[in-house]
């Protein structure tokens, strides 16, 4: 998995399996969000919507865990092997953002 630098944005090539897994997770989350929108449009009771929103939050957290684990195993590990210590600061910053 080679990381490229284009303009001012980094990119990451993913394996087909990783790509499909992430896209499938996002597609399910997108479907859940559309379902909640329909619930609001249908005047569904508040607590029923809140339960579905909670499920969306859990799915997003799960997505983040998978993406973060892949990031650490590939990008972060490769950068550390190459002596790019600034990657640790970047990882700490993203962990702080995720834990808000």
CNS distance restraints for C-alpha pairs under 8 A (distance, minus, plus):
assign (resid   1 and name CA) (resid  12 and name CA) 6.95 0.50 0.50
assign (resid   1 and name CA) (resid  13 and name CA) 5.48 0.50 0.50
assign (resid   1 and name CA) (resid  14 and name CA) 6.15 0.50 0.50
assign (resid   1 and name CA) (resid  15 and name CA) 7.35 0.50 0.50
assign (resid   1 and name CA) (resid  74 and name CA) 7.11 0.50 0.50
assign (resid   2 and name CA) (resid  12 and name CA) 6.36 0.50 0.50
assign (resid   2 and name CA) (resid  13 and name CA) 5.95 0.50 0.50
assign (resid   3 and name CA) (resid  10 and name CA) 6.91 0.50 0.50
assign (resid   3 and name CA) (resid  11 and name CA) 5.74 0.50 0.50
assign (resid   3 and name CA) (resid  12 and name CA) 4.78 0.50 0.50
assign (resid   3 and name CA) (resid  13 and name CA) 6.59 0.50 0.50
assign (resid   3 and name CA) (resid  75 and name CA) 7.27 0.50 0.50
assign (resid   4 and name CA) (resid  10 and name CA) 5.78 0.50 0.50
assign (resid   4 and name CA) (resid  11 and name CA) 5.26 0.50 0.50
assign (resid   4 and name CA) (resid  12 and name CA) 6.51 0.50 0.50
assign (resid   5 and name CA) (resid   9 and name CA) 6.12 0.50 0.50
assign (resid   5 and name CA) (resid  10 and name CA) 4.61 0.50 0.50
assign (resid   5 and name CA) (resid  11 and name CA) 6.30 0.50 0.50
assign (resid   6 and name CA) (resid  10 and name CA) 6.20 0.50 0.50
assign (resid   6 and name CA) (resid  11 and name CA) 7.38 0.50 0.50
assign (resid  14 and name CA) (resid  18 and name CA) 6.07 0.50 0.50
assign (resid  14 and name CA) (resid  19 and name CA) 5.83 0.50 0.50
assign (resid  15 and name CA) (resid  19 and name CA) 6.08 0.50 0.50
assign (resid  16 and name CA) (resid  20 and name CA) 6.03 0.50 0.50
assign (resid  17 and name CA) (resid  21 and name CA) 6.11 0.50 0.50
assign (resid  18 and name CA) (resid  22 and name CA) 6.20 0.50 0.50
assign (resid  19 and name CA) (resid  23 and name CA) 6.12 0.50 0.50
assign (resid  20 and name CA) (resid  24 and name CA) 5.93 0.50 0.50
assign (resid  21 and name CA) (resid  25 and name CA) 6.23 0.50 0.50
assign (resid  22 and name CA) (resid  26 and name CA) 6.22 0.50 0.50
assign (resid  22 and name CA) (resid  63 and name CA) 7.18 0.50 0.50
assign (resid  22 and name CA) (resid  67 and name CA) 7.77 0.50 0.50
assign (resid  23 and name CA) (resid  27 and name CA) 6.02 0.50 0.50
assign (resid  24 and name CA) (resid  28 and name CA) 6.27 0.50 0.50
assign (resid  25 and name CA) (resid  29 and name CA) 6.29 0.50 0.50
assign (resid  25 and name CA) (resid  59 and name CA) 7.76 0.50 0.50
assign (resid  25 and name CA) (resid  63 and name CA) 6.74 0.50 0.50
assign (resid  26 and name CA) (resid  30 and name CA) 5.99 0.50 0.50
assign (resid  26 and name CA) (resid  63 and name CA) 7.81 0.50 0.50
assign (resid  27 and name CA) (resid  31 and name CA) 6.19 0.50 0.50
assign (resid  28 and name CA) (resid  32 and name CA) 6.24 0.50 0.50
assign (resid  29 and name CA) (resid  33 and name CA) 6.24 0.50 0.50
assign (resid  29 and name CA) (resid  56 and name CA) 6.25 0.50 0.50
assign (resid  29 and name CA) (resid  59 and name CA) 6.63 0.50 0.50
assign (resid  29 and name CA) (resid  60 and name CA) 7.30 0.50 0.50
assign (resid  30 and name CA) (resid  34 and name CA) 6.25 0.50 0.50
assign (resid  31 and name CA) (resid  35 and name CA) 6.15 0.50 0.50
assign (resid  32 and name CA) (resid  36 and name CA) 6.32 0.50 0.50
assign (resid  32 and name CA) (resid  52 and name CA) 7.59 0.50 0.50
assign (resid  32 and name CA) (resid  56 and name CA) 6.52 0.50 0.50
assign (resid  33 and name CA) (resid  37 and name CA) 6.25 0.50 0.50
assign (resid  33 and name CA) (resid  53 and name CA) 7.85 0.50 0.50
assign (resid  33 and name CA) (resid  56 and name CA) 7.19 0.50 0.50
assign (resid  34 and name CA) (resid  38 and name CA) 6.32 0.50 0.50
assign (resid  35 and name CA) (resid  39 and name CA) 6.25 0.50 0.50
assign (resid  36 and name CA) (resid  40 and name CA) 6.28 0.50 0.50
assign (resid  36 and name CA) (resid  49 and name CA) 6.33 0.50 0.50
assign (resid  36 and name CA) (resid  52 and name CA) 6.75 0.50 0.50
assign (resid  36 and name CA) (resid  53 and name CA) 7.21 0.50 0.50
assign (resid  37 and name CA) (resid  41 and name CA) 6.20 0.50 0.50
assign (resid  38 and name CA) (resid  42 and name CA) 5.98 0.50 0.50
assign (resid  39 and name CA) (resid  43 and name CA) 6.24 0.50 0.50
assign (resid  39 and name CA) (resid  44 and name CA) 5.10 0.50 0.50
assign (resid  39 and name CA) (resid  49 and name CA) 6.72 0.50 0.50
assign (resid  40 and name CA) (resid  44 and name CA) 5.85 0.50 0.50
assign (resid  40 and name CA) (resid  49 and name CA) 7.48 0.50 0.50
assign (resid  44 and name CA) (resid  48 and name CA) 6.92 0.50 0.50
assign (resid  44 and name CA) (resid  49 and name CA) 6.88 0.50 0.50
assign (resid  45 and name CA) (resid  49 and name CA) 6.68 0.50 0.50
assign (resid  46 and name CA) (resid  50 and name CA) 6.17 0.50 0.50
assign (resid  47 and name CA) (resid  51 and name CA) 6.17 0.50 0.50
assign (resid  48 and name CA) (resid  52 and name CA) 6.55 0.50 0.50
assign (resid  49 and name CA) (resid  53 and name CA) 6.18 0.50 0.50
assign (resid  50 and name CA) (resid  54 and name CA) 6.11 0.50 0.50
assign (resid  51 and name CA) (resid  55 and name CA) 6.41 0.50 0.50
assign (resid  52 and name CA) (resid  56 and name CA) 6.37 0.50 0.50
assign (resid  53 and name CA) (resid  57 and name CA) 6.24 0.50 0.50
assign (resid  54 and name CA) (resid  58 and name CA) 6.27 0.50 0.50
assign (resid  55 and name CA) (resid  59 and name CA) 6.20 0.50 0.50
assign (resid  56 and name CA) (resid  60 and name CA) 6.17 0.50 0.50
assign (resid  57 and name CA) (resid  61 and name CA) 6.13 0.50 0.50
assign (resid  58 and name CA) (resid  62 and name CA) 6.15 0.50 0.50
assign (resid  59 and name CA) (resid  63 and name CA) 6.17 0.50 0.50
assign (resid  60 and name CA) (resid  64 and name CA) 6.17 0.50 0.50
assign (resid  61 and name CA) (resid  65 and name CA) 6.22 0.50 0.50
assign (resid  62 and name CA) (resid  66 and name CA) 6.36 0.50 0.50
assign (resid  63 and name CA) (resid  67 and name CA) 6.15 0.50 0.50
assign (resid  64 and name CA) (resid  68 and name CA) 5.82 0.50 0.50
assign (resid  65 and name CA) (resid  69 and name CA) 6.04 0.50 0.50
assign (resid  66 and name CA) (resid  70 and name CA) 6.24 0.50 0.50
assign (resid  67 and name CA) (resid  71 and name CA) 6.07 0.50 0.50
assign (resid  68 and name CA) (resid  72 and name CA) 6.16 0.50 0.50
assign (resid  69 and name CA) (resid  73 and name CA) 6.16 0.50 0.50
assign (resid  70 and name CA) (resid  74 and name CA) 6.09 0.50 0.50
assign (resid  71 and name CA) (resid  75 and name CA) 5.29 0.50 0.50
assign (resid  71 and name CA) (resid  76 and name CA) 6.27 0.50 0.50
assign (resid  72 and name CA) (resid  76 and name CA) 4.73 0.50 0.50
assign (resid  72 and name CA) (resid  77 and name CA) 6.05 0.50 0.50
assign (resid  73 and name CA) (resid  77 and name CA) 5.63 0.50 0.50
assign (resid  74 and name CA) (resid  78 and name CA) 5.89 0.50 0.50
assign (resid  75 and name CA) (resid  79 and name CA) 6.07 0.50 0.50
assign (resid  76 and name CA) (resid  80 and name CA) 6.13 0.50 0.50
assign (resid  76 and name CA) (resid  87 and name CA) 6.28 0.50 0.50
assign (resid  76 and name CA) (resid  88 and name CA) 7.44 0.50 0.50
assign (resid  76 and name CA) (resid  91 and name CA) 7.79 0.50 0.50
assign (resid  77 and name CA) (resid  81 and name CA) 6.21 0.50 0.50
assign (resid  78 and name CA) (resid  82 and name CA) 6.29 0.50 0.50
assign (resid  79 and name CA) (resid  83 and name CA) 6.26 0.50 0.50
assign (resid  79 and name CA) (resid  84 and name CA) 5.08 0.50 0.50
assign (resid  79 and name CA) (resid  85 and name CA) 7.43 0.50 0.50
assign (resid  79 and name CA) (resid  87 and name CA) 6.58 0.50 0.50
assign (resid  80 and name CA) (resid  84 and name CA) 5.31 0.50 0.50
assign (resid  80 and name CA) (resid  85 and name CA) 6.05 0.50 0.50
assign (resid  80 and name CA) (resid  87 and name CA) 7.16 0.50 0.50
assign (resid  80 and name CA) (resid  88 and name CA) 7.93 0.50 0.50
assign (resid  85 and name CA) (resid  89 and name CA) 7.45 0.50 0.50
assign (resid  86 and name CA) (resid  90 and name CA) 6.41 0.50 0.50
assign (resid  87 and name CA) (resid  91 and name CA) 6.12 0.50 0.50
assign (resid  88 and name CA) (resid  92 and name CA) 6.17 0.50 0.50
assign (resid  89 and name CA) (resid  93 and name CA) 6.15 0.50 0.50
assign (resid  90 and name CA) (resid  94 and name CA) 6.29 0.50 0.50
assign (resid  91 and name CA) (resid  95 and name CA) 6.14 0.50 0.50
assign (resid  92 and name CA) (resid  96 and name CA) 6.19 0.50 0.50
assign (resid  93 and name CA) (resid  97 and name CA) 6.38 0.50 0.50
assign (resid  94 and name CA) (resid  98 and name CA) 6.14 0.50 0.50
assign (resid  95 and name CA) (resid  99 and name CA) 6.15 0.50 0.50
assign (resid  96 and name CA) (resid 100 and name CA) 6.64 0.50 0.50
